Amino acid sequence: MVERKIKTVYDVICPFCGTLCDDLEVDVDNTTEKVVEVRNACQIGTAKYFSSNPSEHRYEKPMIRKDGELQETTWDEAIDKAADILVKSKRPLLYGFSSTECEAQGKGVELAETLGGILDNTASVCHGPTLLAEQDVGVPSSTLGEYKNRADTVVFWGCNPVHAHPRHLGRYSEYVRGYFKKDGRNDRFVIVVDPRNTHTAQIADLFVQVNPNEDYELMNAIRATLRGVEIEEEEVSGVPVEKIKQLVDILKKARYGVIFFGMGLTQTLAHHRNIDTAICLIRELNDHTKFLITPMRGHYNVTGANQVFSWNTGYAYSIDFSRGYPRYNPGEFSSVDLLMRDEIDSSLIVASDPASNFPADSVKTLFKYPLIAIEPHETPTSVFADIVLPPQMAGIECVGTAYRMDSVPLRLRKVKDAPGDCLSDLEILERLLEKVKEKIGE
Ligand code: SF4
């Protein structure tokens, strides 16, 4: 009989959201290789660790669709069939990559280039506009550690960290005591700009309720007021001019301020123009004080996907290799647009679940063609896949590198073995690439 022992792994990095909290303690039962306790993580981070335990929803062996049903198979057969699908396609889509580690992302780039396919990550439906704006006008930014130690004015615009990044507030931006902000929350003035009275808005010092889709107008009214322009209207975007003046006054008096923004800004009407103007506002605020800006990235390594794609191809997302060299054109080569125009003929979905959040018509196209999913759990995407390749979960069952939302790279730790025959995303993509090369005679 094996003696039941609990091993504790310290300083574990949570692979759920872009905050990448690095202080988790995870207890693992060494007889069953199950996570039994997680300390320091928020509820969603904790849930991810428990989701790694074997369950009816966890894939443990490669699966292949036969007679309409997903059935267990060997790795050799699954890799061979997957490579076959990709090699026979004229326009394969490789999508996802934001919930896996950088080494696997690099292999994904190599595979897309070898296939002459389309390479895209989840930024194309979240912070793609941020990347476009940063390319347009640059970005004055800093690290979360700097904000923790120095920021006295924190603006959350179009984001709700209480729900989406729960420990961001306690570790970096609101309640935390910093080196120069020893009194924590009392040393910070927190502003929320949002159309909804969110839970983050409810704990702010000032809530500015903007009309939906009118952030661009409000941002420019703030910029105009900052320059001394008298606005003739009584309100802009639903915000009284007196409140805009109050806001500008607070921003100017800050000694070190930061705007954190989310999809409430990137995915509303003006898209990347919202971020352009937010960055310009930051530049103008720097005539008066010190101000910076940082996007609240969702998937834990979407920042890494943008970095890895950029250093390999020159572009952060929406990349087409069909001419043998990378071409970049969001709106043309982004996954949703390609699917809406029915311009793919197979897909490889890595660590992502587009069926849960893409428009219904694009999902219909996705399911029309052969679909390969590298995915640890049953998801609305993977249950319709023709081949499922089960990975170890990076940051829980294998090591790897991930970039935090402020572009700081961190090394993910392994806390336990994966169940069944799971391989790491990197090993799966390596085997797939090797088989593809063999089939095309490279
Ligand atoms: S805030 Fe994000 S990174 Fe931190 S524990 Fe929660 S889910 Fe994990």
Boltz pocket constraint, residues with backbone or C-beta under 6 A from the ligand:
constraints:
  - pocket:
      binder: B
      contacts: [[A, 14], [A, 15], [A, 16], [A, 17], [A, 18], [A, 19], [A, 20], [A, 21], [A, 40], [A, 41], [A, 42], [A, 43], [A, 44], [A, 45], [A, 46], [A, 164], [A, 165], [A, 166], [A, 167], [A, 168]]
      max_distance: 6.0
